[in-house]
Amino acid sequence: GTAHQRAVGSSSSSSSRPGTAVAISQDAARRKSLSSASRNSGSSSRVSSSGGAQKGSKQLLAESQDPATEVSPLLAPPVAHAQAGVRSGKPAPGSAVVASGDSAGAPGGPAEHLAMRSLRTSQMLLSLDFWLLFVQFTVASGVCLAYLNNLGQLVVSLGGGHDGQVVFVSLFSVANAAGRLLMGYIPEQRLHAQGTPRTVFLTLTAAATAAAALAVAYARLGHLYVLSVLLGVVFGAHWSLLPSITSDLFGLQHFAANYTTLQFAPAMGSYLLATELTGWLYDRAAEAHGDIHQCIGPDCFRTAFLLLAGLAALSSLACCLATSRSRNAYAALALHLKHVQIVEGGHGAVEQEDP
């Protein structure tokens, strides 16, 4: 009986094992199919997300094209364009600051940021704004270099010694450096604080140049101390104002070529006004005094500097016109700078509060 039960138990257990194996194999197959399906769905989601990321990057690349390269009519005043931006709660480091909502000038409208026009050199040469700046740079450089280059003969003509120009040259050099520093800092600070265009300071500098040239025409030897400082300041001021104005009105994309082209202005002023014109008029004055080699008298350079003062006065009018034409562009630039300060200030406060 015991042997029979063992035989029956062994046969029943052996007969149940194939069914168990089948169930195990079916369960493994089901798990394998589920795992394969999940892998397929994960890969498809990764592909779709990758495709979406690529599409998003392409879209951002397309949106990042700056419409500032679409130049307005070249003889029209410089303008600022508003480019649609992307609203974001926290600007990424190094990203363009976006002015949004009411502060952008359109309540409830899309975020905007400033995009100044960017001109190539060939386009800049057709712009009236360039030639207004070119005339001012030419005349101002000619006036200042006419004074500096002929300072030795000017001192002698006013009764000074042959080495009396040394102190005046030193004063001119120090004032030149001071003018570059002052007209780099003050216009930038006024633009941020009150929206004052840099061309306003260029106009004031041009007027000071005309006044200084007129004063030299009737100066005495003791007056040259003050005039050396004044002309040194206005000479240095141009070398700080003109690069900034060039980038503001014609853009940064071609700034190197544009500003290099503007450098022909002081070269022309130095040769045509400071060398040729002033030298020719001095020689005529020397002949009138009966000495073709040296002129002694307060009128030796009077005609030259009266003519230079008249040219400087005309160039001041050119600066006034440049200021009027660039008023809207600088107003938009000043508004943008205020938005930058507001956004950066709020962003810094959030970062300080963030533990």
C-alpha positions as a Markdown table, in Angstrom:
| # | Residue | x | y | z |
|---|---|---|---|---|
| 1 | Gly | 0.0 | 0.0 | 0.0 |
| 2 | Thr | 2.8 | 2.4 | 0.8 |
| 3 | Ala | 4.6 | 1.5 | -2.4 |
| 4 | His | 1.4 | 2.1 | -4.4 |
| 5 | Gln | 0.8 | 5.5 | -2.7 |
| 6 | Arg | 4.4 | 6.5 | -3.5 |
| 7 | Ala | 3.9 | 5.4 | -7.1 |
| 8 | Val | 0.7 | 7.3 | -7.4 |
| 9 | Gly | 2.2 | 10.4 | -5.7 |
| 10 | Ser | 5.2 | 10.3 | -7.9 |
| 11 | Ser | 3.1 | 9.9 | -11.1 |
| 12 | Ser | 0.8 | 12.8 | -10.0 |
| 13 | Ser | 3.7 | 15.0 | -9.2 |
| 14 | Ser | 5.4 | 14.1 | -12.4 |
| 15 | Ser | 2.2 | 14.8 | -14.3 |
| 16 | Ser | 1.8 | 18.3 | -12.6 |
| 17 | Arg | 5.4 | 19.5 | -13.4 |
| 18 | Pro | 4.8 | 20.0 | -17.2 |
| 19 | Gly | 1.8 | 22.3 | -16.4 |
| 20 | Thr | 3.9 | 24.3 | -13.9 |
| 21 | Ala | 6.7 | 24.7 | -16.4 |
| 22 | Val | 4.2 | 25.9 | -19.1 |
| 23 | Ala | 2.8 | 28.5 | -16.6 |
| 24 | Ile | 6.3 | 29.7 | -15.7 |
| 25 | Ser | 7.3 | 30.0 | -19.4 |
| 26 | Gln | 4.0 | 31.9 | -20.2 |
| 27 | Asp | 4.6 | 34.2 | -17.3 |
| 28 | Ala | 8.2 | 34.9 | -18.4 |
| 29 | Ala | 7.0 | 35.5 | -22.0 |
| 30 | Arg | 4.4 | 38.0 | -20.7 |
| 31 | Arg | 7.0 | 39.8 | -18.6 |
| 32 | Lys | 9.4 | 39.9 | -21.6 |
| 33 | Ser | 6.7 | 41.4 | -23.8 |
| 34 | Leu | 5.8 | 44.0 | -21.2 |
| 35 | Ser | 9.5 | 44.9 | -20.8 |
| 36 | Ser | 10.0 | 45.2 | -24.6 |
| 37 | Ala | 6.9 | 47.3 | -24.9 |
| 38 | Ser | 8.1 | 49.7 | -22.1 |
| 39 | Arg | 11.5 | 50.0 | -23.7 |
| 40 | Asn | 9.9 | 50.8 | -27.1 |
| 41 | Ser | 7.7 | 53.4 | -25.5 |
| 42 | Gly | 10.7 | 54.9 | -23.7 |
| 43 | Ser | 12.8 | 55.1 | -26.8 |
| 44 | Ser | 9.9 | 56.6 | -28.8 |
| 45 | Ser | 9.4 | 59.2 | -26.1 |
| 46 | Arg | 13.1 | 59.9 | -26.1 |
| 47 | Val | 13.0 | 60.3 | -29.9 |
| 48 | Ser | 10.0 | 62.5 | -29.7 |
| 49 | Ser | 11.6 | 64.6 | -27.0 |
| 50 | Ser | 14.8 | 64.8 | -28.9 |
| 51 | Gly | 12.9 | 65.8 | -32.0 |
| 52 | Gly | 11.1 | 68.4 | -30.0 |
| 53 | Ala | 14.3 | 69.7 | -28.5 |
| 54 | Gln | 15.9 | 69.9 | -32.0 |
| 55 | Lys | 12.8 | 71.6 | -33.2 |
| 56 | Gly | 12.8 | 74.0 | -30.3 |
| 57 | Ser | 16.5 | 74.8 | -30.8 |
| 58 | Lys | 15.8 | 75.5 | -34.5 |
| 59 | Gln | 12.9 | 77.7 | -33.6 |
| 60 | Leu | 15.0 | 79.6 | -31.0 |
| 61 | Leu | 17.8 | 80.0 | -33.6 |
| 62 | Ala | 15.3 | 81.4 | -36.1 |
| 63 | Glu | 13.8 | 83.7 | -33.5 |
| 64 | Ser | 17.3 | 85.0 | -32.5 |
| 65 | Gln | 17.8 | 86.5 | -35.9 |
| 66 | Asp | 18.1 | 90.2 | -35.2 |
| 67 | Pro | 15.9 | 92.5 | -37.2 |
| 68 | Ala | 18.3 | 95.3 | -36.6 |
| 69 | Thr | 20.1 | 94.2 | -39.7 |
| 70 | Glu | 17.1 | 95.2 | -41.7 |
| 71 | Val | 18.2 | 98.7 | -42.1 |
| 72 | Ser | 15.7 | 101.6 | -42.4 |
| 73 | Pro | 16.2 | 104.1 | -45.2 |
| 74 | Leu | 19.8 | 105.2 | -44.9 |
| 75 | Leu | 19.2 | 108.9 | -45.0 |
| 76 | Ala | 16.5 | 108.6 | -42.3 |
| 77 | Pro | 17.4 | 109.3 | -38.6 |
| 78 | Pro | 18.8 | 106.4 | -36.7 |
| 79 | Val | 16.0 | 104.4 | -35.0 |
| 80 | Ala | 15.7 | 101.6 | -32.4 |
| 81 | His | 13.7 | 98.5 | -33.2 |
| 82 | Ala | 11.7 | 96.4 | -30.7 |
| 83 | Gln | 12.2 | 92.7 | -31.0 |
| 84 | Ala | 9.9 | 90.2 | -29.5 |
| 85 | Gly | 11.4 | 88.3 | -26.6 |
| 86 | Val | 10.5 | 85.4 | -24.4 |
| 87 | Arg | 9.0 | 85.9 | -21.0 |
| 88 | Ser | 11.0 | 84.3 | -18.3 |
| 89 | Gly | 10.8 | 84.5 | -14.6 |
| 90 | Lys | 14.6 | 84.5 | -14.1 |
| 91 | Pro | 17.0 | 85.6 | -16.9 |
| 92 | Ala | 19.8 | 83.2 | -17.6 |
| 93 | Pro | 23.3 | 84.6 | -17.0 |
| 94 | Gly | 24.6 | 86.3 | -20.2 |
| 95 | Ser | 21.2 | 86.3 | -21.9 |
| 96 | Ala | 19.7 | 89.5 | -23.3 |
| 97 | Val | 17.6 | 91.4 | -20.8 |
| 98 | Val | 14.0 | 91.6 | -21.8 |
| 99 | Ala | 11.7 | 94.5 | -21.0 |
| 100 | Ser | 8.1 | 93.2 | -20.7 |
| 101 | Gly | 4.6 | 94.3 | -20.1 |
| 102 | Asp | 3.6 | 97.9 | -19.4 |
| 103 | Ser | 7.2 | 99.0 | -19.1 |
| 104 | Ala | 7.8 | 98.0 | -22.7 |
| 105 | Gly | 5.2 | 100.6 | -23.8 |
| 106 | Ala | 2.5 | 98.1 | -24.6 |
| 107 | Pro | 0.3 | 97.1 | -21.7 |
| 108 | Gly | -0.2 | 93.4 | -21.7 |
| 109 | Gly | 1.8 | 93.1 | -24.9 |
| 110 | Pro | 4.7 | 90.8 | -25.6 |
| 111 | Ala | 8.0 | 91.2 | -24.0 |
| 112 | Glu | 10.4 | 93.4 | -26.0 |
| 113 | His | 14.1 | 94.3 | -26.0 |
| 114 | Leu | 16.1 | 96.9 | -27.8 |
| 115 | Ala | 17.8 | 96.2 | -31.2 |
| 116 | Met | 19.7 | 99.1 | -32.6 |
| 117 | Arg | 20.4 | 99.2 | -36.3 |
| 118 | Ser | 23.7 | 97.8 | -37.6 |
| 119 | Leu | 25.2 | 99.3 | -40.7 |
| 120 | Arg | 28.0 | 98.1 | -42.8 |
| 121 | Thr | 30.7 | 100.6 | -43.8 |
| 122 | Ser | 29.3 | 101.0 | -47.3 |
| 123 | Gln | 25.9 | 101.7 | -45.8 |
| 124 | Met | 27.3 | 104.1 | -43.2 |
| 125 | Leu | 29.0 | 106.1 | -45.9 |
| 126 | Leu | 25.5 | 106.9 | -47.4 |
| 127 | Ser | 24.2 | 108.0 | -44.0 |
| 128 | Leu | 23.9 | 111.7 | -43.2 |
| 129 | Asp | 24.7 | 111.0 | -39.6 |
| 130 | Phe | 28.1 | 109.7 | -40.5 |
| 131 | Trp | 29.0 | 112.8 | -42.4 |
| 132 | Leu | 27.8 | 115.1 | -39.6 |
| 133 | Leu | 30.2 | 113.3 | -37.2 |
| 134 | Phe | 32.9 | 113.3 | -39.8 |
| 135 | Val | 32.8 | 117.1 | -40.3 |
| 136 | Gln | 32.9 | 117.7 | -36.6 |
| 137 | Phe | 35.8 | 115.3 | -36.0 |
| 138 | Thr | 37.7 | 116.9 | -38.9 |
| 139 | Val | 37.3 | 120.5 | -37.8 |
| 140 | Ala | 37.8 | 119.8 | -34.0 |
| 141 | Ser | 41.0 | 117.9 | -34.7 |
| 142 | Gly | 42.2 | 120.6 | -37.1 |
| 143 | Val | 41.7 | 123.3 | -34.5 |
| 144 | Cys | 43.4 | 121.5 | -31.7 |
| 145 | Leu | 46.3 | 120.3 | -33.7 |
| 146 | Ala | 46.8 | 123.7 | -35.3 |
| 147 | Tyr | 47.2 | 125.0 | -31.8 |
| 148 | Leu | 49.5 | 122.2 | -30.6 |
| 149 | Asn | 51.7 | 121.9 | -33.7 |
| 150 | Asn | 52.3 | 125.6 | -33.9 |
| 151 | Leu | 52.5 | 126.3 | -30.2 |
| 152 | Gly | 56.3 | 127.1 | -30.4 |
| 153 | Gln | 55.8 | 129.8 | -33.0 |
| 154 | Leu | 52.7 | 131.1 | -31.3 |
| 155 | Val | 54.6 | 131.6 | -28.1 |
| 156 | Val | 57.4 | 133.4 | -29.9 |
| 157 | Ser | 54.9 | 135.6 | -31.8 |
| 158 | Leu | 53.4 | 136.7 | -28.5 |
| 159 | Gly | 56.7 | 137.6 | -27.0 |
| 160 | Gly | 57.7 | 134.4 | -25.3 |
| 161 | Gly | 61.0 | 132.5 | -25.4 |
| 162 | His | 62.0 | 129.9 | -27.9 |
| 163 | Asp | 61.5 | 127.2 | -25.3 |
| 164 | Gly | 58.5 | 128.7 | -23.7 |
| 165 | Gln | 56.1 | 126.2 | -25.2 |
| 166 | Val | 57.2 | 123.3 | -23.0 |
| 167 | Val | 54.9 | 124.1 | -20.1 |
| 168 | Phe | 51.9 | 124.7 | -22.5 |
| 169 | Val | 52.5 | 121.3 | -24.2 |
| 170 | Ser | 52.5 | 119.6 | -20.8 |
| 171 | Leu | 49.3 | 121.3 | -19.8 |
| 172 | Phe | 47.7 | 120.3 | -23.1 |
| 173 | Ser | 48.8 | 116.7 | -22.7 |
| 174 | Val | 47.4 | 116.4 | -19.1 |
| 175 | Ala | 44.2 | 118.0 | -20.1 |
| 176 | Asn | 43.9 | 115.7 | -23.1 |
| 177 | Ala | 44.0 | 112.7 | -20.7 |
| 178 | Ala | 41.5 | 114.3 | -18.4 |
| 179 | Gly | 39.1 | 115.1 | -21.3 |
| 180 | Arg | 39.1 | 111.4 | -22.3 |
| 181 | Leu | 38.3 | 110.3 | -18.8 |
| 182 | Leu | 35.6 | 112.9 | -18.1 |
| 183 | Met | 33.8 | 112.5 | -21.5 |
| 184 | Gly | 33.9 | 108.8 | -21.1 |
| 185 | Tyr | 32.3 | 108.8 | -17.6 |
| 186 | Ile | 29.9 | 111.8 | -17.6 |
| 187 | Pro | 28.0 | 111.1 | -20.8 |
| 188 | Glu | 27.6 | 107.4 | -19.8 |
| 189 | Gln | 26.3 | 108.3 | -16.3 |
| 190 | Arg | 23.9 | 110.9 | -17.7 |
| 191 | Leu | 22.6 | 108.5 | -20.3 |
| 192 | His | 21.8 | 106.0 | -17.6 |
| 193 | Ala | 20.4 | 108.5 | -15.1 |
| 194 | Gln | 18.5 | 111.0 | -17.3 |
| 195 | Gly | 18.6 | 109.6 | -20.9 |
| 196 | Thr | 20.8 | 112.4 | -22.1 |
| 197 | Pro | 22.2 | 111.6 | -25.6 |
| 198 | Arg | 25.9 | 111.5 | -26.0 |
| 199 | Thr | 25.5 | 113.8 | -29.0 |
| 200 | Val | 24.5 | 116.6 | -26.6 |
| 201 | Phe | 28.0 | 116.4 | -25.1 |
| 202 | Leu | 29.5 | 116.4 | -28.5 |
| 203 | Thr | 27.6 | 119.6 | -29.3 |
| 204 | Leu | 28.9 | 121.2 | -26.1 |
| 205 | Thr | 32.4 | 120.1 | -27.0 |
| 206 | Ala | 32.1 | 121.6 | -30.5 |
| 207 | Ala | 30.9 | 124.9 | -29.1 |
| 208 | Ala | 33.8 | 125.0 | -26.6 |
| 209 | Thr | 36.2 | 124.3 | -29.5 |
| 210 | Ala | 34.9 | 127.3 | -31.4 |
| 211 | Ala | 35.1 | 129.5 | -28.3 |
| 212 | Ala | 38.7 | 128.4 | -27.7 |
| 213 | Ala | 39.8 | 129.0 | -31.3 |
| 214 | Leu | 38.3 | 132.5 | -31.1 |
| 215 | Ala | 40.1 | 133.2 | -27.9 |
| 216 | Val | 43.4 | 132.1 | -29.3 |
| 217 | Ala | 43.0 | 134.6 | -32.2 |
| 218 | Tyr | 43.1 | 137.5 | -29.6 |
| 219 | Ala | 45.1 | 135.8 | -26.9 |
| 220 | Arg | 48.1 | 137.2 | -25.0 |
| 221 | Leu | 50.9 | 135.1 | -23.7 |
| 222 | Gly | 49.4 | 134.7 | -20.2 |
| 223 | His | 46.1 | 133.5 | -21.7 |
| 224 | Leu | 47.7 | 130.4 | -23.1 |
| 225 | Tyr | 47.7 | 128.6 | -19.8 |
| 226 | Val | 44.0 | 128.5 | -19.7 |
| 227 | Leu | 43.6 | 127.9 | -23.4 |
| 228 | Ser | 46.1 | 125.0 | -23.4 |
| 229 | Val | 43.9 | 123.3 | -20.7 |
| 230 | Leu | 40.6 | 124.0 | -22.6 |
| 231 | Leu | 41.8 | 122.8 | -26.0 |
| 232 | Gly | 43.4 | 119.8 | -24.4 |
| 233 | Val | 40.1 | 118.8 | -22.8 |
| 234 | Val | 38.1 | 119.2 | -25.9 |
| 235 | Phe | 40.6 | 117.3 | -28.0 |
| 236 | Gly | 40.6 | 114.4 | -25.6 |
| 237 | Ala | 36.8 | 114.5 | -25.3 |
| 238 | His | 36.4 | 113.7 | -29.0 |
| 239 | Trp | 38.4 | 110.6 | -28.7 |
| 240 | Ser | 36.0 | 109.3 | -26.0 |
| 241 | Leu | 32.7 | 110.5 | -27.5 |
| 242 | Leu | 33.1 | 109.5 | -31.1 |
| 243 | Pro | 33.7 | 105.8 | -30.6 |
| 244 | Ser | 30.7 | 105.5 | -28.3 |
| 245 | Ile | 28.5 | 107.5 | -30.7 |
| 246 | Thr | 29.6 | 105.4 | -33.6 |
| 247 | Ser | 28.5 | 102.2 | -31.8 |
| 248 | Asp | 25.2 | 103.8 | -30.7 |
| 249 | Leu | 24.2 | 105.0 | -34.1 |
| 250 | Phe | 25.7 | 102.5 | -36.5 |
| 251 | Gly | 25.8 | 99.3 | -34.3 |
| 252 | Leu | 28.5 | 97.0 | -33.0 |
| 253 | Gln | 28.5 | 94.4 | -35.7 |
| 254 | His | 30.7 | 96.4 | -38.0 |
| 255 | Phe | 32.1 | 98.8 | -35.4 |
| 256 | Ala | 35.8 | 98.1 | -36.1 |
| 257 | Ala | 35.5 | 99.0 | -39.8 |
| 258 | Asn | 33.1 | 101.9 | -39.2 |
| 259 | Tyr | 35.3 | 103.6 | -36.6 |
| 260 | Thr | 38.4 | 103.0 | -38.6 |
| 261 | Thr | 36.8 | 104.8 | -41.5 |
| 262 | Leu | 36.0 | 107.7 | -39.2 |
| 263 | Gln | 39.7 | 108.0 | -38.4 |
| 264 | Phe | 40.2 | 109.6 | -41.7 |
| 265 | Ala | 38.6 | 112.7 | -40.2 |
| 266 | Pro | 41.5 | 113.7 | -37.8 |
| 267 | Ala | 44.0 | 112.8 | -40.5 |
| 268 | Met | 42.3 | 115.2 | -42.9 |
| 269 | Gly | 42.0 | 117.9 | -40.2 |
| 270 | Ser | 45.6 | 117.6 | -39.3 |
| 271 | Tyr | 46.8 | 118.0 | -42.8 |
| 272 | Leu | 44.3 | 120.4 | -44.4 |
| 273 | Leu | 43.6 | 122.7 | -41.4 |
| 274 | Ala | 46.6 | 122.4 | -39.0 |
| 275 | Thr | 49.3 | 122.2 | -41.6 |
| 276 | Glu | 48.3 | 123.6 | -45.0 |
| 277 | Leu | 45.8 | 126.3 | -44.0 |
| 278 | Thr | 47.4 | 127.5 | -40.8 |
| 279 | Gly | 50.9 | 127.4 | -42.3 |
| 280 | Trp | 49.8 | 129.3 | -45.4 |
| 281 | Leu | 48.1 | 132.0 | -43.4 |
| 282 | Tyr | 51.1 | 132.3 | -41.1 |
| 283 | Asp | 53.5 | 132.7 | -44.0 |
| 284 | Arg | 51.3 | 135.5 | -45.4 |
| 285 | Ala | 51.3 | 137.3 | -42.0 |
| 286 | Ala | 55.1 | 136.9 | -41.8 |
| 287 | Glu | 55.5 | 138.5 | -45.3 |
| 288 | Ala | 53.3 | 141.3 | -44.1 |
| 289 | His | 55.7 | 141.9 | -41.2 |
| 290 | Gly | 58.7 | 141.9 | -43.6 |
| 291 | Asp | 60.2 | 138.6 | -42.5 |
| 292 | Ile | 59.5 | 135.4 | -44.5 |
| 293 | His | 61.0 | 133.1 | -41.8 |
| 294 | Gln | 59.5 | 134.4 | -38.6 |
| 295 | Cys | 56.5 | 136.5 | -37.5 |
| 296 | Ile | 56.4 | 138.5 | -34.4 |
| 297 | Gly | 53.1 | 140.1 | -33.3 |
| 298 | Pro | 49.7 | 139.2 | -31.9 |
| 299 | Asp | 48.2 | 139.1 | -35.4 |
| 300 | Cys | 50.5 | 136.4 | -36.8 |
| 301 | Phe | 47.9 | 133.6 | -36.1 |
| 302 | Arg | 44.8 | 135.7 | -35.8 |
| 303 | Thr | 43.5 | 135.2 | -39.3 |
| 304 | Ala | 44.1 | 131.4 | -39.1 |
| 305 | Phe | 42.3 | 131.0 | -35.8 |
| 306 | Leu | 39.4 | 133.3 | -36.8 |
| 307 | Leu | 38.8 | 131.1 | -39.8 |
| 308 | Leu | 39.1 | 127.9 | -37.7 |
| 309 | Ala | 36.7 | 129.4 | -35.2 |
| 310 | Gly | 34.2 | 130.0 | -37.9 |
| 311 | Leu | 34.5 | 126.4 | -39.1 |
| 312 | Ala | 34.1 | 125.1 | -35.6 |
| 313 | Ala | 30.9 | 127.2 | -35.2 |
| 314 | Leu | 29.6 | 125.5 | -38.4 |
| 315 | Ser | 30.5 | 122.1 | -37.1 |
| 316 | Ser | 28.6 | 122.9 | -33.9 |
| 317 | Leu | 25.5 | 123.3 | -36.0 |
| 318 | Ala | 26.2 | 120.0 | -37.6 |
| 319 | Cys | 26.3 | 118.5 | -34.1 |
| 320 | Cys | 23.0 | 120.1 | -33.3 |
| 321 | Leu | 21.5 | 118.4 | -36.3 |
| 322 | Ala | 23.0 | 115.1 | -35.3 |
| 323 | Thr | 21.6 | 115.5 | -31.8 |
| 324 | Ser | 18.1 | 116.2 | -33.2 |
| 325 | Arg | 18.2 | 113.2 | -35.6 |
| 326 | Ser | 19.4 | 110.8 | -32.9 |
| 327 | Arg | 17.0 | 111.9 | -30.2 |
| 328 | Asn | 14.5 | 109.0 | -30.7 |
| 329 | Ala | 17.3 | 106.4 | -30.9 |
| 330 | Tyr | 18.8 | 107.6 | -27.6 |
| 331 | Ala | 15.4 | 107.8 | -25.9 |
| 332 | Ala | 14.8 | 104.1 | -26.7 |
| 333 | Leu | 18.3 | 103.3 | -25.6 |
| 334 | Ala | 17.9 | 105.1 | -22.3 |
| 335 | Leu | 14.6 | 103.3 | -21.7 |
| 336 | His | 16.2 | 100.0 | -22.4 |
| 337 | Leu | 19.1 | 100.7 | -19.9 |
| 338 | Lys | 16.5 | 101.5 | -17.2 |
| 339 | His | 14.8 | 98.2 | -17.9 |
| 340 | Val | 18.2 | 96.5 | -17.6 |
| 341 | Gln | 18.8 | 98.1 | -14.2 |
| 342 | Ile | 15.4 | 97.2 | -12.9 |
| 343 | Val | 15.6 | 93.5 | -14.0 |
| 344 | Glu | 19.2 | 93.1 | -12.8 |
| 345 | Gly | 18.3 | 94.8 | -9.4 |
| 346 | Gly | 15.3 | 92.5 | -8.9 |
| 347 | His | 17.3 | 89.4 | -10.0 |
| 348 | Gly | 20.1 | 90.3 | -7.6 |
| 349 | Ala | 17.6 | 90.7 | -4.7 |
| 350 | Val | 16.1 | 87.3 | -5.4 |
| 351 | Glu | 19.5 | 85.7 | -5.5 |
| 352 | Gln | 20.4 | 87.2 | -2.1 |
| 353 | Glu | 17.2 | 85.9 | -0.5 |
| 354 | Asp | 17.7 | 82.4 | -2.0 |
| 355 | Pro | 19.2 | 80.2 | 0.7 |
